[in-house]
Amino acid sequence: RIKALHIHDNSADGDRHLVPYAGTIFWDEFCDALREIGYDGDLSFESFMQTSPRRMPRELVPSWLKLTYDCGDYFRSRITGKSEK
């Protein structure tokens, strides 16, 4: 009955809200477990604390956002076998 998971990585010393693979969580195992249970809901990334677009050069913001999107697409493909690309 779960329709969305609120996810982010962390540094194991606090609730850091990092983009996946920037902390300590084993994301491939996470995706494999969701595949095993047939999860078909959404993933909601909360990774806003890793960096702030206000502190980042404007030219890098699109690349940063694309990295987060690419992590989501990778997760989708591991969980469902389907990719947006």
N, CA, C and O atoms as a CHARMM CRD file, in Angstrom:
* protein
*
  340
    1    1 ARG  N      0.80300  -1.20100   0.00000 PROA 1      0.00000
    2    1 ARG  CA     0.00000   0.00000   0.00000 PROA 1      0.00000
    3    1 ARG  C      0.84000   1.25600   0.00000 PROA 1      0.00000
    4    1 ARG  O      0.29500   2.35400  -0.11800 PROA 1      0.00000
    5    2 ILE  N      2.14400   1.13200   0.12800 PROA 2      0.00000
    6    2 ILE  CA     3.01100   2.31300   0.10200 PROA 2      0.00000
    7    2 ILE  C      3.08300   2.83500  -1.32700 PROA 2      0.00000
    8    2 ILE  O      3.35600   2.07400  -2.25500 PROA 2      0.00000
    9    3 LYS  N      2.83900   4.12400  -1.50700 PROA 3      0.00000
   10    3 LYS  CA     2.82500   4.73500  -2.84300 PROA 3      0.00000
   11    3 LYS  C      4.00100   5.66400  -3.09300 PROA 3      0.00000
   12    3 LYS  O      4.25000   6.03700  -4.23900 PROA 3      0.00000
   13    4 ALA  N      4.72900   6.04700  -2.05100 PROA 4      0.00000
   14    4 ALA  CA     5.88900   6.92500  -2.22600 PROA 4      0.00000
   15    4 ALA  C      6.85200   6.71000  -1.06800 PROA 4      0.00000
   16    4 ALA  O      6.44300   6.52900   0.07900 PROA 4      0.00000
   17    5 LEU  N      8.13200   6.73600  -1.39200 PROA 5      0.00000
   18    5 LEU  CA     9.18100   6.65500  -0.38000 PROA 5      0.00000
   19    5 LEU  C      9.97700   7.95300  -0.40900 PROA 5      0.00000
   20    5 LEU  O     10.42700   8.40000  -1.46400 PROA 5      0.00000
   21    6 HSD  N     10.13800   8.53300   0.73300 PROA 6      0.00000
   22    6 HSD  CA    10.92700   9.75500   0.91400 PROA 6      0.00000
   23    6 HSD  C     12.34500   9.29100   1.23900 PROA 6      0.00000
   24    6 HSD  O     12.57300   8.70800   2.30000 PROA 6      0.00000
   25    7 ILE  N     13.30000   9.54100   0.34200 PROA 7      0.00000
   26    7 ILE  CA    14.63100   8.96400   0.52700 PROA 7      0.00000
   27    7 ILE  C     15.74100  10.00000   0.38300 PROA 7      0.00000
   28    7 ILE  O     15.59700  11.01500  -0.29800 PROA 7      0.00000
   29    8 HSD  N     16.84300   9.70500   1.04400 PROA 8      0.00000
   30    8 HSD  CA    18.07500  10.48100   0.91200 PROA 8      0.00000
   31    8 HSD  C     19.19700   9.69000   1.56400 PROA 8      0.00000
   32    8 HSD  O     18.95000   8.78000   2.35500 PROA 8      0.00000
   33    9 ASP  N     20.41000  10.03700   1.23100 PROA 9      0.00000
   34    9 ASP  CA    21.56700   9.39900   1.84800 PROA 9      0.00000
   35    9 ASP  C     21.95600  10.20100   3.08200 PROA 9      0.00000
   36    9 ASP  O     21.44900  11.30100   3.30100 PROA 9      0.00000
   37   10 ASN  N     22.85000   9.65000   3.88000 PROA 10     0.00000
   38   10 ASN  CA    23.35000  10.37800   5.03500 PROA 10     0.00000
   39   10 ASN  C     24.78200   9.95700   5.31200 PROA 10     0.00000
   40   10 ASN  O     25.30800   9.03800   4.68500 PROA 10     0.00000
   41   11 SER  N     25.39600  10.63600   6.25000 PROA 11     0.00000
   42   11 SER  CA    26.81300  10.39000   6.53400 PROA 11     0.00000
   43   11 SER  C     27.02000   9.54800   7.78600 PROA 11     0.00000
   44   11 SER  O     28.14300   9.44200   8.27900 PROA 11     0.00000
   45   12 ALA  N     25.96100   8.95400   8.30400 PROA 12     0.00000
   46   12 ALA  CA    26.00000   8.09600   9.48800 PROA 12     0.00000
   47   12 ALA  C     26.30700   8.86300  10.77000 PROA 12     0.00000
   48   12 ALA  O     26.36500   8.26100  11.84200 PROA 12     0.00000
   49   13 ASP  N     26.50100  10.15800  10.68600 PROA 13     0.00000
   50   13 ASP  CA    26.70700  10.94700  11.90100 PROA 13     0.00000
   51   13 ASP  C     25.64000  12.02400  12.02900 PROA 13     0.00000
   52   13 ASP  O     25.75400  12.92800  12.85700 PROA 13     0.00000
   53   14 GLY  N     24.63400  11.92700  11.23000 PROA 14     0.00000
   54   14 GLY  CA    23.53300  12.88900  11.28600 PROA 14     0.00000
   55   14 GLY  C     22.61400  12.70100  10.09400 PROA 14     0.00000
   56   14 GLY  O     22.92700  11.95800   9.16400 PROA 14     0.00000
   57   15 ASP  N     21.51200  13.35900  10.13000 PROA 15     0.00000
   58   15 ASP  CA    20.50900  13.27500   9.07100 PROA 15     0.00000
   59   15 ASP  C     20.84300  14.31800   8.01500 PROA 15     0.00000
   60   15 ASP  O     20.27000  15.40800   8.00800 PROA 15     0.00000
   61   16 ARG  N     21.75700  13.98700   7.13300 PROA 16     0.00000
   62   16 ARG  CA    22.35800  14.96200   6.22700 PROA 16     0.00000
   63   16 ARG  C     21.57500  15.25800   4.95300 PROA 16     0.00000
   64   16 ARG  O     21.83000  16.28700   4.32800 PROA 16     0.00000
   65   17 HSD  N     20.65200  14.42400   4.54300 PROA 17     0.00000
   66   17 HSD  CA    19.87800  14.63100   3.31700 PROA 17     0.00000
   67   17 HSD  C     20.77700  14.78300   2.09600 PROA 17     0.00000
   68   17 HSD  O     20.71300  15.78700   1.38600 PROA 17     0.00000
   69   18 LEU  N     21.60300  13.79200   1.86600 PROA 18     0.00000
   70   18 LEU  CA    22.54200  13.79500   0.74700 PROA 18     0.00000
   71   18 LEU  C     21.95000  13.08600  -0.46900 PROA 18     0.00000
   72   18 LEU  O     21.04700  12.25900  -0.34400 PROA 18     0.00000
   73   19 VAL  N     22.46800  13.41900  -1.62600 PROA 19     0.00000
   74   19 VAL  CA    22.08400  12.71500  -2.83900 PROA 19     0.00000
   75   19 VAL  C     22.59700  11.27300  -2.72900 PROA 19     0.00000
   76   19 VAL  O     23.63700  11.03900  -2.11400 PROA 19     0.00000
   77   20 PRO  N     21.88100  10.30500  -3.31800 PROA 20     0.00000
   78   20 PRO  CA    22.33900   8.91400  -3.23900 PROA 20     0.00000
   79   20 PRO  C     23.79600   8.74200  -3.67000 PROA 20     0.00000
   80   20 PRO  O     24.27500   9.41200  -4.58500 PROA 20     0.00000
   81   21 TYR  N     24.47400   7.84600  -3.00000 PROA 21     0.00000
   82   21 TYR  CA    25.87300   7.47600  -3.19200 PROA 21     0.00000
   83   21 TYR  C     26.85800   8.49900  -2.62500 PROA 21     0.00000
   84   21 TYR  O     28.06800   8.33700  -2.78300 PROA 21     0.00000
   85   22 ALA  N     26.36200   9.54500  -1.97100 PROA 22     0.00000
   86   22 ALA  CA    27.25500  10.52600  -1.34300 PROA 22     0.00000
   87   22 ALA  C     27.41600  10.25200   0.14700 PROA 22     0.00000
   88   22 ALA  O     28.12300  10.98600   0.83800 PROA 22     0.00000
   89   23 GLY  N     26.77300   9.21100   0.64400 PROA 23     0.00000
   90   23 GLY  CA    26.83900   8.89400   2.06400 PROA 23     0.00000
   91   23 GLY  C     27.10900   7.41900   2.29800 PROA 23     0.00000
   92   23 GLY  O     27.95500   6.81700   1.63800 PROA 23     0.00000
   93   24 THR  N     26.38900   6.85100   3.23300 PROA 24     0.00000
   94   24 THR  CA    26.70700   5.50300   3.71100 PROA 24     0.00000
   95   24 THR  C     25.68800   4.42300   3.35700 PROA 24     0.00000
   96   24 THR  O     25.92200   3.25000   3.64900 PROA 24     0.00000
   97   25 ILE  N     24.58000   4.78200   2.74400 PROA 25     0.00000
   98   25 ILE  CA    23.53300   3.80500   2.44400 PROA 25     0.00000
   99   25 ILE  C     23.94800   2.92900   1.26300 PROA 25     0.00000
  100   25 ILE  O     24.55100   3.40600   0.30200 PROA 25     0.00000
  101   26 PHE  N     23.61800   1.65000   1.35200 PROA 26     0.00000
  102   26 PHE  CA    23.88800   0.69800   0.27000 PROA 26     0.00000
  103   26 PHE  C     22.69500   0.70900  -0.69000 PROA 26     0.00000
  104   26 PHE  O     21.75700  -0.07100  -0.53100 PROA 26     0.00000
  105   27 TRP  N     22.73800   1.58500  -1.67300 PROA 27     0.00000
  106   27 TRP  CA    21.59700   1.82600  -2.54400 PROA 27     0.00000
  107   27 TRP  C     21.25900   0.65400  -3.45200 PROA 27     0.00000
  108   27 TRP  O     20.08300   0.41900  -3.72900 PROA 27     0.00000
  109   28 ASP  N     22.23600  -0.07300  -3.91500 PROA 28     0.00000
  110   28 ASP  CA    21.92500  -1.21700  -4.77700 PROA 28     0.00000
  111   28 ASP  C     21.12500  -2.26100  -4.00000 PROA 28     0.00000
  112   28 ASP  O     20.19600  -2.86000  -4.54300 PROA 28     0.00000
  113   29 GLU  N     21.47600  -2.48100  -2.74200 PROA 29     0.00000
  114   29 GLU  CA    20.72100  -3.40800  -1.90500 PROA 29     0.00000
  115   29 GLU  C     19.30900  -2.87400  -1.65400 PROA 29     0.00000
  116   29 GLU  O     18.35000  -3.64600  -1.63800 PROA 29     0.00000
  117   30 PHE  N     19.17900  -1.57500  -1.46000 PROA 30     0.00000
  118   30 PHE  CA    17.88200  -0.93200  -1.29100 PROA 30     0.00000
  119   30 PHE  C     17.00200  -1.19000  -2.51800 PROA 30     0.00000
  120   30 PHE  O     15.84800  -1.59600  -2.38700 PROA 30     0.00000
  121   31 CYS  N     17.55400  -0.95300  -3.70500 PROA 31     0.00000
  122   31 CYS  CA    16.79900  -1.16900  -4.94700 PROA 31     0.00000
  123   31 CYS  C     16.44300  -2.64100  -5.12700 PROA 31     0.00000
  124   31 CYS  O     15.32500  -2.96700  -5.52800 PROA 31     0.00000
  125   32 ASP  N     17.37500  -3.51400  -4.83800 PROA 32     0.00000
  126   32 ASP  CA    17.10600  -4.95600  -4.97000 PROA 32     0.00000
  127   32 ASP  C     15.96300  -5.38400  -4.05100 PROA 32     0.00000
  128   32 ASP  O     15.11300  -6.18200  -4.44500 PROA 32     0.00000
  129   33 ALA  N     15.94200  -4.85900  -2.83400 PROA 33     0.00000
  130   33 ALA  CA    14.87300  -5.20800  -1.88500 PROA 33     0.00000
  131   33 ALA  C     13.52500  -4.70600  -2.38700 PROA 33     0.00000
  132   33 ALA  O     12.51800  -5.40200  -2.25500 PROA 33     0.00000
  133   34 LEU  N     13.49500  -3.50700  -2.96000 PROA 34     0.00000
  134   34 LEU  CA    12.23600  -2.99500  -3.51100 PROA 34     0.00000
  135   34 LEU  C     11.77700  -3.83400  -4.69800 PROA 34     0.00000
  136   34 LEU  O     10.58100  -4.07800  -4.86200 PROA 34     0.00000
  137   35 ARG  N     12.71300  -4.27200  -5.51900 PROA 35     0.00000
  138   35 ARG  CA    12.36300  -5.14100  -6.64700 PROA 35     0.00000
  139   35 ARG  C     11.76600  -6.45500  -6.13200 PROA 35     0.00000
  140   35 ARG  O     10.76600  -6.94300  -6.66000 PROA 35     0.00000
  141   36 GLU  N     12.38600  -7.01300  -5.10900 PROA 36     0.00000
  142   36 GLU  CA    11.91100  -8.29000  -4.55500 PROA 36     0.00000
  143   36 GLU  C     10.48400  -8.21600  -4.03300 PROA 36     0.00000
  144   36 GLU  O      9.74800  -9.19900  -4.12200 PROA 36     0.00000
  145   37 ILE  N     10.08100  -7.07900  -3.49500 PROA 37     0.00000
  146   37 ILE  CA     8.71100  -6.96600  -2.97300 PROA 37     0.00000
  147   37 ILE  C      7.74500  -6.41100  -4.01300 PROA 37     0.00000
  148   37 ILE  O      6.55800  -6.25600  -3.72500 PROA 37     0.00000
  149   38 GLY  N      8.22900  -6.11000  -5.21200 PROA 38     0.00000
  150   38 GLY  CA     7.36100  -5.61800  -6.27200 PROA 38     0.00000
  151   38 GLY  C      6.92600  -4.17000  -6.10100 PROA 38     0.00000
  152   38 GLY  O      5.83500  -3.79300  -6.52900 PROA 38     0.00000
  153   39 TYR  N      7.78000  -3.35200  -5.47400 PROA 39     0.00000
  154   39 TYR  CA     7.43900  -1.94400  -5.25500 PROA 39     0.00000
  155   39 TYR  C      7.20900  -1.24600  -6.59100 PROA 39     0.00000
  156   39 TYR  O      8.01600  -1.36300  -7.51300 PROA 39     0.00000
  157   40 ASP  N      6.08500  -0.51000  -6.68300 PROA 40     0.00000
  158   40 ASP  CA     5.79300   0.20500  -7.92600 PROA 40     0.00000
  159   40 ASP  C      5.39000   1.65500  -7.67000 PROA 40     0.00000
  160   40 ASP  O      4.77500   2.29400  -8.52300 PROA 40     0.00000
  161   41 GLY  N      5.74100   2.16900  -6.49300 PROA 41     0.00000
  162   41 GLY  CA     5.42000   3.55200  -6.15000 PROA 41     0.00000
  163   41 GLY  C      6.50500   4.51700  -6.57600 PROA 41     0.00000
  164   41 GLY  O      7.42700   4.16300  -7.31200 PROA 41     0.00000
  165   42 ASP  N      6.37900   5.72300  -6.10400 PROA 42     0.00000
  166   42 ASP  CA     7.32600   6.79300  -6.42900 PROA 42     0.00000
  167   42 ASP  C      8.46600   6.83800  -5.42200 PROA 42     0.00000
  168   42 ASP  O      8.35500   6.33300  -4.30500 PROA 42     0.00000
  169   43 LEU  N      9.56500   7.45500  -5.84600 PROA 43     0.00000
  170   43 LEU  CA    10.68900   7.76100  -4.96600 PROA 43     0.00000
  171   43 LEU  C     10.79700   9.27700  -4.90200 PROA 43     0.00000
  172   43 LEU  O     10.92800   9.93700  -5.93300 PROA 43     0.00000
  173   44 SER  N     10.74500   9.82000  -3.72000 PROA 44     0.00000
  174   44 SER  CA    10.82800  11.25700  -3.52400 PROA 44     0.00000
  175   44 SER  C     12.17800  11.56900  -2.87300 PROA 44     0.00000
  176   44 SER  O     12.39400  11.26600  -1.70000 PROA 44     0.00000
  177   45 PHE  N     13.07700  12.17200  -3.63900 PROA 45     0.00000
  178   45 PHE  CA    14.41900  12.48100  -3.14100 PROA 45     0.00000
  179   45 PHE  C     14.39900  13.75700  -2.31700 PROA 45     0.00000
  180   45 PHE  O     13.86000  14.77600  -2.74900 PROA 45     0.00000
  181   46 GLU  N     14.98500  13.69900  -1.13800 PROA 46     0.00000
  182   46 GLU  CA    15.19300  14.89500  -0.33400 PROA 46     0.00000
  183   46 GLU  C     16.69400  15.03100  -0.11400 PROA 46     0.00000
  184   46 GLU  O     17.24200  14.58500   0.89400 PROA 46     0.00000
  185   47 SER  N     17.33000  15.65300  -1.07800 PROA 47     0.00000
  186   47 SER  CA    18.79200  15.77700  -1.02500 PROA 47     0.00000
  187   47 SER  C     19.22000  17.23800  -1.09600 PROA 47     0.00000
  188   47 SER  O     20.29400  17.56000  -1.60400 PROA 47     0.00000
  189   48 PHE  N     18.37400  18.10400  -0.58500 PROA 48     0.00000
  190   48 PHE  CA    18.62700  19.53100  -0.69600 PROA 48     0.00000
  191   48 PHE  C     19.74500  20.04500   0.18900 PROA 48     0.00000
  192   48 PHE  O     20.24900  21.14200  -0.05300 PROA 48     0.00000
  193   49 MET  N     20.15200  19.30200   1.20100 PROA 49     0.00000
  194   49 MET  CA    21.16000  19.82600   2.12900 PROA 49     0.00000
  195   49 MET  C     22.58800  19.57100   1.67400 PROA 49     0.00000
  196   49 MET  O     23.52600  20.10200   2.26900 PROA 49     0.00000
  197   50 GLN  N     22.77300  18.76300   0.62500 PROA 50     0.00000
  198   50 GLN  CA    24.14000  18.48400   0.19300 PROA 50     0.00000
  199   50 GLN  C     24.79300  19.73200  -0.36200 PROA 50     0.00000
  200   50 GLN  O     25.96800  20.00000  -0.11200 PROA 50     0.00000
  201   51 THR  N     24.04300  20.46600  -1.09400 PROA 51     0.00000
  202   51 THR  CA    24.55100  21.72700  -1.62500 PROA 51     0.00000
  203   51 THR  C     23.37300  22.63900  -1.86800 PROA 51     0.00000
  204   51 THR  O     22.23800  22.17700  -1.98300 PROA 51     0.00000
  205   52 SER  N     23.62400  23.88800  -1.94300 PROA 52     0.00000
  206   52 SER  CA    22.56700  24.84300  -2.20900 PROA 52     0.00000
  207   52 SER  C     22.81200  25.48100  -3.56300 PROA 52     0.00000
  208   52 SER  O     23.90500  25.98900  -3.81100 PROA 52     0.00000
  209   53 PRO  N     21.82000  25.46800  -4.44700 PROA 53     0.00000
  210   53 PRO  CA    22.00500  26.15600  -5.73100 PROA 53     0.00000
  211   53 PRO  C     22.36000  27.62700  -5.55600 PROA 53     0.00000
  212   53 PRO  O     22.91500  28.24600  -6.46400 PROA 53     0.00000
  213   54 ARG  N     22.04300  28.18700  -4.39300 PROA 54     0.00000
  214   54 ARG  CA    22.42400  29.58700  -4.15100 PROA 54     0.00000
  215   54 ARG  C     23.92800  29.73900  -3.94200 PROA 54     0.00000
  216   54 ARG  O     24.48400  30.80500  -4.20500 PROA 54     0.00000
  217   55 ARG  N     24.58900  28.68400  -3.47400 PROA 55     0.00000
  218   55 ARG  CA    26.04200  28.74100  -3.26000 PROA 55     0.00000
  219   55 ARG  C     26.80500  28.20300  -4.46600 PROA 55     0.00000
  220   55 ARG  O     28.01100  28.41800  -4.58900 PROA 55     0.00000
  221   56 MET  N     26.11600  27.51600  -5.33900 PROA 56     0.00000
  222   56 MET  CA    26.73700  26.86200  -6.48300 PROA 56     0.00000
  223   56 MET  C     26.71500  27.80900  -7.68900 PROA 56     0.00000
  224   56 MET  O     25.74600  28.54500  -7.87300 PROA 56     0.00000
  225   57 PRO  N     27.76900  27.79800  -8.50900 PROA 57     0.00000
  226   57 PRO  CA    27.70500  28.60100  -9.73300 PROA 57     0.00000
  227   57 PRO  C     26.50300  28.17100 -10.57700 PROA 57     0.00000
  228   57 PRO  O     26.25100  26.97800 -10.74700 PROA 57     0.00000
  229   58 ARG  N     25.77600  29.13700 -11.09700 PROA 58     0.00000
  230   58 ARG  CA    24.55500  28.85500 -11.87000 PROA 58     0.00000
  231   58 ARG  C     24.79900  27.83700 -12.97800 PROA 58     0.00000
  232   58 ARG  O     23.91800  27.03500 -13.28700 PROA 58     0.00000
  233   59 GLU  N     25.96200  27.86300 -13.56600 PROA 59     0.00000
  234   59 GLU  CA    26.26300  26.95800 -14.67300 PROA 59     0.00000
  235   59 GLU  C     26.26000  25.48700 -14.23700 PROA 59     0.00000
  236   59 GLU  O     26.05600  24.60200 -15.06800 PROA 59     0.00000
  237   60 LEU  N     26.48200  25.22000 -12.96000 PROA 60     0.00000
  238   60 LEU  CA    26.54400  23.84500 -12.46900 PROA 60     0.00000
  239   60 LEU  C     25.19500  23.30700 -11.99000 PROA 60     0.00000
  240   60 LEU  O     25.03800  22.09500 -11.83700 PROA 60     0.00000
  241   61 VAL  N     24.22500  24.18300 -11.75300 PROA 61     0.00000
  242   61 VAL  CA    22.93500  23.74000 -11.22600 PROA 61     0.00000
  243   61 VAL  C     22.27200  22.69600 -12.14000 PROA 61     0.00000
  244   61 VAL  O     21.82000  21.66800 -11.63500 PROA 61     0.00000
  245   62 PRO  N     22.19500  22.91400 -13.46200 PROA 62     0.00000
  246   62 PRO  CA    21.56600  21.88300 -14.29900 PROA 62     0.00000
  247   62 PRO  C     22.26200  20.52100 -14.19400 PROA 62     0.00000
  248   62 PRO  O     21.59000  19.49000 -14.15900 PROA 62     0.00000
  249   63 SER  N     23.58600  20.50600 -14.14400 PROA 63     0.00000
  250   63 SER  CA    24.31100  19.23500 -14.01200 PROA 63     0.00000
  251   63 SER  C     24.00200  18.57300 -12.68200 PROA 63     0.00000
  252   63 SER  O     23.84400  17.35300 -12.62100 PROA 63     0.00000
  253   64 TRP  N     23.91300  19.35200 -11.62400 PROA 64     0.00000
  254   64 TRP  CA    23.61200  18.82400 -10.29900 PROA 64     0.00000
  255   64 TRP  C     22.22000  18.20200 -10.27200 PROA 64     0.00000
  256   64 TRP  O     22.02900  17.10800  -9.73900 PROA 64     0.00000
  257   65 LEU  N     21.26000  18.90100 -10.84600 PROA 65     0.00000
  258   65 LEU  CA    19.89700  18.37700 -10.88900 PROA 65     0.00000
  259   65 LEU  C     19.81800  17.13300 -11.77100 PROA 65     0.00000
  260   65 LEU  O     19.07300  16.20300 -11.46400 PROA 65     0.00000
  261   66 LYS  N     20.57700  17.11200 -12.85700 PROA 66     0.00000
  262   66 LYS  CA    20.58500  15.94100 -13.73600 PROA 66     0.00000
  263   66 LYS  C     21.16900  14.72800 -13.02000 PROA 66     0.00000
  264   66 LYS  O     20.69100  13.61000 -13.21400 PROA 66     0.00000
  265   67 LEU  N     22.18500  14.92800 -12.20200 PROA 67     0.00000
  266   67 LEU  CA    22.75600  13.81600 -11.43300 PROA 67     0.00000
  267   67 LEU  C     21.68200  13.19000 -10.54300 PROA 67     0.00000
  268   67 LEU  O     21.56500  11.96700 -10.47800 PROA 67     0.00000
  269   68 THR  N     20.90600  14.01800  -9.86400 PROA 68     0.00000
  270   68 THR  CA    19.84300  13.49500  -9.01200 PROA 68     0.00000
  271   68 THR  C     18.80700  12.75300  -9.85300 PROA 68     0.00000
  272   68 THR  O     18.35300  11.67400  -9.47200 PROA 68     0.00000
  273   69 TYR  N     18.43500  13.32700 -10.99400 PROA 69     0.00000
  274   69 TYR  CA    17.49800  12.65100 -11.90400 PROA 69     0.00000
  275   69 TYR  C     18.07000  11.30900 -12.35900 PROA 69     0.00000
  276   69 TYR  O     17.36500  10.29900 -12.36600 PROA 69     0.00000
  277   70 ASP  N     19.34000  11.30300 -12.73600 PROA 70     0.00000
  278   70 ASP  CA    19.96900  10.06400 -13.21200 PROA 70     0.00000
  279   70 ASP  C     19.98700   8.98900 -12.12900 PROA 70     0.00000
  280   70 ASP  O     19.82600   7.80600 -12.43100 PROA 70     0.00000
  281   71 CYS  N     20.18200   9.38700 -10.86700 PROA 71     0.00000
  282   71 CYS  CA    20.09700   8.41400  -9.77100 PROA 71     0.00000
  283   71 CYS  C     18.69600   7.82100  -9.71900 PROA 71     0.00000
  284   71 CYS  O     18.54400   6.61000  -9.55600 PROA 71     0.00000
  285   72 GLY  N     17.67900   8.64900  -9.85500 PROA 72     0.00000
  286   72 GLY  CA    16.30300   8.15700  -9.85000 PROA 72     0.00000
  287   72 GLY  C     16.02500   7.22200 -11.01100 PROA 72     0.00000
  288   72 GLY  O     15.34200   6.21100 -10.84600 PROA 72     0.00000
  289   73 ASP  N     16.54700   7.54700 -12.18400 PROA 73     0.00000
  290   73 ASP  CA    16.34400   6.68400 -13.35000 PROA 73     0.00000
  291   73 ASP  C     17.06800   5.35100 -13.16700 PROA 73     0.00000
  292   73 ASP  O     16.55100   4.29800 -13.54000 PROA 73     0.00000
  293   74 TYR  N     18.26000   5.40700 -12.59300 PROA 74     0.00000
  294   74 TYR  CA    19.00600   4.17800 -12.30000 PROA 74     0.00000
  295   74 TYR  C     18.23400   3.31000 -11.30400 PROA 74     0.00000
  296   74 TYR  O     18.12900   2.09600 -11.47800 PROA 74     0.00000
  297   75 PHE  N     17.69300   3.94800 -10.25600 PROA 75     0.00000
  298   75 PHE  CA    16.89600   3.20700  -9.28600 PROA 75     0.00000
  299   75 PHE  C     15.68600   2.58300  -9.96100 PROA 75     0.00000
  300   75 PHE  O     15.36900   1.41900  -9.71800 PROA 75     0.00000
  301   76 ARG  N     15.00300   3.35900 -10.81500 PROA 76     0.00000
  302   76 ARG  CA    13.83000   2.83500 -11.51900 PROA 76     0.00000
  303   76 ARG  C     14.19800   1.60100 -12.32300 PROA 76     0.00000
  304   76 ARG  O     13.47700   0.60300 -12.30100 PROA 76     0.00000
  305   77 SER  N     15.31300   1.66500 -13.02900 PROA 77     0.00000
  306   77 SER  CA    15.69900   0.52500 -13.85800 PROA 77     0.00000
  307   77 SER  C     16.05900  -0.68700 -13.00100 PROA 77     0.00000
  308   77 SER  O     15.75900  -1.81600 -13.39000 PROA 77     0.00000
  309   78 ARG  N     16.68700  -0.48800 -11.86000 PROA 78     0.00000
  310   78 ARG  CA    17.02300  -1.61600 -10.97200 PROA 78     0.00000
  311   78 ARG  C     15.77400  -2.20600 -10.32600 PROA 78     0.00000
  312   78 ARG  O     15.69100  -3.41700 -10.12300 PROA 78     0.00000
  313   79 ILE  N     14.81100  -1.36000 -10.00700 PROA 79     0.00000
  314   79 ILE  CA    13.60500  -1.82800  -9.31800 PROA 79     0.00000
  315   79 ILE  C     12.61100  -2.45200 -10.28900 PROA 79     0.00000
  316   79 ILE  O     12.02200  -3.49100  -9.98900 PROA 79     0.00000
  317   80 THR  N     12.42000  -1.83200 -11.44500 PROA 80     0.00000
  318   80 THR  CA    11.36300  -2.27800 -12.36500 PROA 80     0.00000
  319   80 THR  C     11.87500  -2.91300 -13.65200 PROA 80     0.00000
  320   80 THR  O     11.12800  -3.59000 -14.35800 PROA 80     0.00000
  321   81 GLY  N     13.15600  -2.69100 -13.95300 PROA 81     0.00000
  322   81 GLY  CA    13.70100  -3.16800 -15.23000 PROA 81     0.00000
  323   81 GLY  C     13.41600  -2.20600 -16.36400 PROA 81     0.00000
  324   81 GLY  O     13.73200  -2.50400 -17.51600 PROA 81     0.00000
  325   82 LYS  N     12.81200  -1.03200 -16.05900 PROA 82     0.00000
  326   82 LYS  CA    12.48300  -0.04400 -17.08100 PROA 82     0.00000
  327   82 LYS  C     13.25800   1.23800 -16.81100 PROA 82     0.00000
  328   82 LYS  O     13.51700   1.58900 -15.66000 PROA 82     0.00000
  329   83 SER  N     13.62700   1.93400 -17.88400 PROA 83     0.00000
  330   83 SER  CA    14.34400   3.18700 -17.77700 PROA 83     0.00000
  331   83 SER  C     13.65800   4.23400 -18.63900 PROA 83     0.00000
  332   83 SER  O     13.03700   3.90200 -19.64900 PROA 83     0.00000
  333   84 GLU  N     13.76600   5.49300 -18.24400 PROA 84     0.00000
  334   84 GLU  CA    13.22400   6.59500 -19.04600 PROA 84     0.00000
  335   84 GLU  C     14.07200   6.85500 -20.27000 PROA 84     0.00000
  336   84 GLU  O     13.58700   7.42300 -21.24900 PROA 84     0.00000
  337   85 LYS  N     15.33800   6.44900 -20.23400 PROA 85     0.00000
  338   85 LYS  CA    16.26600   6.77000 -21.33200 PROA 85     0.00000
  339   85 LYS  C     16.07900   5.83000 -22.49800 PROA 85     0.00000
  340   85 LYS  O     16.77300   5.95200 -23.50700 PROA 85     0.00000
